[in-house]
Amino acid sequence: MQIAVFGTGQVGRTLATALAAAGHDVCMGSRTKDNPKAAEWVAATGGTASQDDYAGAASRAGLVLNCTPGNVALEVMNMAGKTPMRGKIVADLSNPLDFSHGFPPRLTVCNDDSLAEQLQRALPETLFVKVWNTMWCGLMVNPGLLQGERHTVFCCGNDSGAKEEVRRSLLEPLGWKAEDILDLGDIKAARGLEMYLPLWLQIYGALGHGEFNIRVVNGRAAQRA
Ligand SMILES: NC(=O)c1ccc[n+]([C@@H]2O[C@H](COP(=O)([O-])OP(=O)(O)OC[C@H]3O[C@@H](n4cnc5c(N)ncnc54)[C@H](OP(=O)(O)O)[C@@H]3O)[C@@H](O)[C@H]2O)c1
């Protein structure tokens, strides 16, 4: 599948590399067609890896990953443009964090709205799925990293077909098992996923690393079987 990864940072590079290794045609999108960090990634990855600006990468993709900082994500979607993004599924990993007042960062949106909802409102014909924002990127691409323990990846979005595509094309090829994928419902559920970040940062500070995650233990799972 043709996948556009928006973002040349740690998250974009980690996901782009893993998805290319899983057999996808990955195009790294950024503000410019000749972004040097994207060029370095293309050279290191080889094969069908490519780079383009946001609009060019989106035009060719069936699926887009938003791996840009939350404070610029809306601007990035506008740069990609309504037409190239029309009908596209966007896996949104971004977090609405504002580091301008130091650490810990503030949430730029919370309670009765979320960044994912803002993006969905800005591009109503694009199918946003919030996913993976609640964990360190090393875990997104290697869920087996936690000493083989099970742990949970959440997703939410308004379109069930888009969530199914994210599961089939992104989560499962990177090792996520169906029983560890928890669909929280429509895009409003992104409020909780994004408001988890302050706690994530506290746990990160306490442990001194990002190799941890939540596992939702469903006490009634056996009764349904
Ligand atoms: N780090 C993690 O493990 C982790 C886990 C879960 C979620 N997240 C979320 O994932 C996202 C990406 O994290 P990251 O650490 O990889 O990001 P990052 O390094 O801070 O972001 C780099 C990307 O943002 C682009 N960018 C920066 N300023 C921009 C602007 N004004 N307009 C357009 N694009 C701009 C850069 O483009 P250029 O190359 O053109 O400069 C680059 O592609 C964040 O929202 C983060 O909260 C991170």
The ligand as an SDF file (V2000), in Angstrom:
LIG
                    3D

 48 52  0  0  0  0  0  0  0  0999 V2000
    8.2830   10.6730   20.6080 N   0  0  0  0  0  0  0  0  0  0  0  0
    7.3970    9.7080   20.7490 C   0  0  0  0  0  0  0  0  0  0  0  0
    7.7390    8.5400   21.0420 O   0  0  0  0  0  0  0  0  0  0  0  0
    5.9360   10.0000   20.5350 C   0  0  0  0  0  0  0  0  0  0  0  0
    4.9920    9.0480   20.9250 C   0  0  0  0  0  0  0  0  0  0  0  0
    3.6270    9.3010   20.6610 C   0  0  0  0  0  0  0  0  0  0  0  0
    3.2520   10.4490   19.9970 C   0  0  0  0  0  0  0  0  0  0  0  0
    4.2040   11.3650   19.6570 N   0  0  0  0  0  0  0  0  0  0  0  0
    3.7840   12.5540   18.9030 C   0  0  0  0  0  0  0  0  0  0  0  0
    4.2440   12.3850   17.5770 O   0  0  0  0  0  0  0  0  0  0  0  0
    4.4650   13.6610   16.9750 C   0  0  0  0  0  0  0  0  0  0  0  0
    5.8500   13.7070   16.3560 C   0  0  0  0  0  0  0  0  0  0  0  0
    6.8550   13.6400   17.3370 O   0  0  0  0  0  0  0  0  0  0  0  0
    8.3970   13.8690   16.9390 P   0  0  0  0  0  0  0  0  0  0  0  0
    9.1350   13.9060   18.2150 O   0  0  0  0  0  0  0  0  0  0  0  0
    8.8280   12.9110   15.8840 O   0  0  0  0  0  0  0  0  0  0  0  0
    8.2610   15.3010   16.2790 O   0  0  0  0  0  0  0  0  0  0  0  0
    9.3040   16.4310   15.9810 P   0  0  0  0  0  0  0  0  0  0  0  0
   10.6680   15.8640   15.7740 O   0  0  0  0  0  0  0  0  0  0  0  0
    9.1400   17.4730   17.0190 O   0  0  0  0  0  0  0  0  0  0  0  0
    8.6700   16.9750   14.6140 O   0  0  0  0  0  0  0  0  0  0  0  0
    9.3460   17.0180   13.4780 C   0  0  0  0  0  0  0  0  0  0  0  0
    8.4610   17.2430   12.2830 C   0  0  0  0  0  0  0  0  0  0  0  0
    7.6030   18.3700   12.4450 O   0  0  0  0  0  0  0  0  0  0  0  0
    7.7530   19.2130   11.2820 C   0  0  0  0  0  0  0  0  0  0  0  0
    7.5420   20.6180   11.6420 N   0  0  0  0  0  0  0  0  0  0  0  0
    8.1290   21.3130   12.6240 C   0  0  0  0  0  0  0  0  0  0  0  0
    7.6810   22.5950   12.6380 N   0  0  0  0  0  0  0  0  0  0  0  0
    6.7900   22.6850   11.6280 C   0  0  0  0  0  0  0  0  0  0  0  0
    5.9720   23.7360   11.1300 C   0  0  0  0  0  0  0  0  0  0  0  0
    5.9670   24.9460   11.6950 N   0  0  0  0  0  0  0  0  0  0  0  0
    5.1740   23.4740   10.0890 N   0  0  0  0  0  0  0  0  0  0  0  0
    5.1630   22.2550    9.5330 C   0  0  0  0  0  0  0  0  0  0  0  0
    5.9270   21.2100    9.9520 N   0  0  0  0  0  0  0  0  0  0  0  0
    6.7230   21.4230   10.9910 C   0  0  0  0  0  0  0  0  0  0  0  0
    9.1740   18.9850   10.8660 C   0  0  0  0  0  0  0  0  0  0  0  0
    9.2950   19.3470    9.5110 O   0  0  0  0  0  0  0  0  0  0  0  0
   10.6850   19.7610    8.8460 P   0  0  0  0  0  0  0  0  0  0  0  0
   11.4630   18.5130    8.6220 O   0  0  0  0  0  0  0  0  0  0  0  0
   10.2240   20.4100    7.6120 O   0  0  0  0  0  0  0  0  0  0  0  0
   11.3640   20.6960    9.8310 O   0  0  0  0  0  0  0  0  0  0  0  0
    9.3010   17.5130   11.0870 C   0  0  0  0  0  0  0  0  0  0  0  0
    8.7610   16.8120    9.9960 O   0  0  0  0  0  0  0  0  0  0  0  0
    4.2280   14.6860   18.1030 C   0  0  0  0  0  0  0  0  0  0  0  0
    2.9380   15.2120   17.9920 O   0  0  0  0  0  0  0  0  0  0  0  0
    4.3750   13.8670   19.3650 C   0  0  0  0  0  0  0  0  0  0  0  0
    3.6710   14.4110   20.4520 O   0  0  0  0  0  0  0  0  0  0  0  0
    5.5190   11.1770   19.9290 C   0  0  0  0  0  0  0  0  0  0  0  0
  1  2  1  0
  2  3  2  0
  2  4  1  0
  4  5  1  0
  4 48  2  0
  5  6  2  0
  6  7  1  0
  7  8  2  0
  8  9  1  0
  8 48  1  0
  9 10  1  0
  9 46  1  0
 10 11  1  0
 11 12  1  0
 11 44  1  0
 12 13  1  0
 13 14  1  0
 14 15  2  0
 14 16  1  0
 14 17  1  0
 17 18  1  0
 18 19  2  0
 18 20  1  0
 18 21  1  0
 21 22  1  0
 22 23  1  0
 23 24  1  0
 23 42  1  0
 24 25  1  0
 25 26  1  0
 25 36  1  0
 26 27  1  0
 26 35  1  0
 27 28  2  0
 28 29  1  0
 29 30  1  0
 29 35  2  0
 30 31  1  0
 30 32  2  0
 32 33  1  0
 33 34  2  0
 34 35  1  0
 36 37  1  0
 36 42  1  0
 37 38  1  0
 38 39  2  0
 38 40  1  0
 38 41  1  0
 42 43  1  0
 44 45  1  0
 44 46  1  0
 46 47  1  0
M  CHG  2   8   1  16  -1
M  END
$$$$
